[in-house]
Amino acid sequence: MKRVTGIGGLFFKTKDPKSTKEWYKKHLGFNTDDWGCTFWWKDNDGKKCTTQWSPFEKDSKYFEPSKKEFMFNYRVENLVELIKTLKEEGITVVGEIEEYDYGKFGWILDNDGNKIELWEPKDVAFL
């Protein structure tokens, strides 16, 4: 079973997400929207994929129980099986798997207590 297949997103806290998105748009050319910026790329098989860059409010609770100012999102192929395997390996799973039209999400904690988001994407939802 493949585990992580790529980076799905980079999420971080900032005091002013709107101005942060504007700064990145103006100075680095990010095509920002309400969520941040979606980067398109192709995997080794030529399939269209996305990676999301998103600034969050400084007081966001989304990264909890981690106290860090960031959270990584990793792309996976089979989230249900991976979460099951990680539980068997003694990894802390946070919450339940959630499913949306753009994919399934699950969360774990790494060995430093950082919350990691695992995403089984449906990239076609973004086309």
N, C-alpha and C positions, 0 to 999 in steps of 0.2 A: 504494500500500500504506500503510495506517495503521501507525504505529509505536507510540508509547505512547498508551494510551487512558485511563489513570488511575493512581492510586497504589494499589499492591497491598499494601504494608506498610511499616511503620516499625520498624526493628530497631536496638537499641542495647545496649551493654554496661553492666553494673552490678555492684557488688560483691555484691549479694544480690537476685537476681531474685524470690525468693519474697516478701520484704518489700516490694519495689518494687511487685509486683502487688497486694499487700494494701493498700498506701498508696493506690494509684490507685483501688482498689475502694472503700475507705472514704471517701476525700476527694473523688473525682471521679465516683464511680458506675460505674466500668468493670465490666463483667460478665466477670471474669477466669476463666481456666481454666489448665491446665498450660502452654499455649502463650502465653498473654497475654490478649488481648481481640480478638474479631472484631466489626468494625463492618459492619452491613448498610446498603445504600443501593441506589438504582435509577439506572441509566444513562439517557441521553436517550431511549432506546427503551423504557424501563420495565422492562428486564431486571434481576432481582435480582443484586447484586454484593456482594463483600466486600473489606474492607481489614483487614489484620492488624496489630496492635500487639504487639510482643514484646520483652521484656527478655531479654538473653542473659548468661551468666556472663562475668565480667571477663576470664577467660583463654580464652574461646572462640576457636577458630581459623577459625570459619565465615566471617569477613569477610576472611580472607587471600586474596590477598597484600596487601590494603590494611592499613594500620596504624591506621586511624581507629576510633573508638569507636562508629560507626554504619554502617548500610547501608540504602539505600532499595531497595524492591522496586516495580517498575513493571509494570502490567498491559499486555499486548500482545495483538494478535489472531492473528498467525501467527508464532510464535517461530522456526520453522525458516527461513522466508524472511527474517525480520529479521536473524537471526544471519548468514546468508549475505551479505546486503547490507552489514551492518556490517563483516564481514571484508574485503569488497571495498573498503570505504572506509578500510581500514587500522586499524580499531579492534581493540584487544587483547581476544580472547575467552579466558575463563578456564574450563578444563575442558570437559566435554561436556554436551550437553543431557540432562537427566534427566526421566523421566516418571513420574507418580504418578496415582492415581485422582482427585486434585483439580487436576491440570494438569501442564504442562510448564514446566521451569525452565532458564534459561541465565544465564551471568554474563559481564560485560564490565568493563573498567576505563575510567573517564572520563579527561579530560585532566589531572586532579590525582591520578590513581592510586587513586581511590575505587572499590571494588568495587560494582557495581550488579547486582541480581538482576532478571532479566526473567522474567515469569510469564504464560504463556498459561493462564488459569484455566478450571476446570470448577466454577463456583460451585454447581452443583446437588449436588455432593458434600457440601456443608455443610448442605443442607436436611434 
